[in-house]
């Protein structure tokens, strides 16, 4: 039970960080287009 919980937290944090990376990439792209 504990292992499953930690695995779920890990995958959730990984998806959250990847989503943040996508947002950052789109922001950088917008800045480059503006420049």
C-alpha positions as CSV (number, residue, x, y, z in Angstrom):
1,X,0.0,0.0,0.0
2,X,2.8,2.4,0.9
3,X,4.8,1.6,-2.2
4,X,1.7,2.2,-4.4
5,X,1.1,5.5,-2.7
6,X,4.7,6.7,-3.2
7,X,4.6,5.5,-6.8
8,X,1.4,7.5,-7.5
9,X,3.0,10.6,-5.9
10,X,6.1,10.2,-8.0
11,X,4.2,9.9,-11.3
12,X,2.0,12.8,-10.3
13,X,5.0,15.0,-9.5
14,X,6.7,13.9,-12.8
15,X,3.6,14.8,-14.9
16,X,3.4,18.1,-13.0
17,X,7.0,18.9,-13.7
18,X,6.6,17.9,-17.4
19,X,3.5,20.1,-17.7
20,X,5.5,23.0,-16.2
21,X,8.3,22.3,-18.7
22,X,5.8,22.5,-21.5
23,X,4.4,25.8,-20.2
24,X,8.0,27.1,-19.9
25,X,8.8,26.0,-23.5
26,X,5.7,27.7,-24.8
27,X,6.6,30.9,-22.9
28,X,10.1,30.9,-24.3
29,X,8.7,30.4,-27.8
30,X,6.3,33.3,-27.3
31,X,9.2,35.5,-26.1
32,X,11.4,34.5,-29.1
33,X,8.5,35.3,-31.5
34,X,8.0,38.7,-29.8
35,X,11.7,39.4,-30.2
